[in-house]
């Protein structure tokens, strides 16, 4: 992370091997939205409060690279405690589902690392509570403007 820009240059797979990512689209950079910056600020403060000094944004409890399998086990425990049923990967689906109504297709694909030909919405998009009501409200606004 440099300023408010996140550079994604590599990945660590379940065998704990560093890779360049799944494909060319995996290597990318995005400008972090304010909410993401707030989460990262809170993470930095939490690490500092626990005396963890690390070059990693989300290190393990010793400040080292977080083993993906260790993260998965911790997530399973956390989601069981809080009644959460989704996987970490499914949260990616949630981001796409929430953003799909407002963000242009190609821009969302760039952020999540999909190619132009990837069916991002077909594969990852799901209905979101209230979106059809929101669509009705948008149409009301459009026709209200046109019919006045």
C-alpha positions, 0 to 999 in steps of 0.5 A: 500500500502506497498512500491510498493505492493498493498494489496487488503483485503476488499471491500466496496459495494454499501450499504456502507458495508465492505466485504471481497470481492466477492470471495477468488480471490478478496483478493490478492496483486500485485506489482504496475507498475511504471505508477500506482506508478506515479498516486499514487504519484500524488494523494498523492501530490494533497491530501497534496496540498488540506490539506487532511490528510487520511489513504485512498488512494482515500478518500472523500473531508473530508479524510473519506472513499469514499462512492461508491455511491458518487464516482459513482455520481462524475464519472457520472459528470466527464465523462459527462464533458469530453465525456467519455462513459464507467463506472468505471467497464468498465475500468477494461475491458480496462485493460484486453483488452490492456494487453491480448496480452502481459501478460500470461493468469494466471498472468493477472487473478491473477492481476485482481482477477479471478480464473483459470477457469474464461473466463477472455478474453471472458468476459472482453477482447475486440478488441483494435485499432491497435492490429491486425496490431500489430499481423501482425508485430509480425508475420512479425518479426517471419517469417523474422527471420525464413526465412533469 
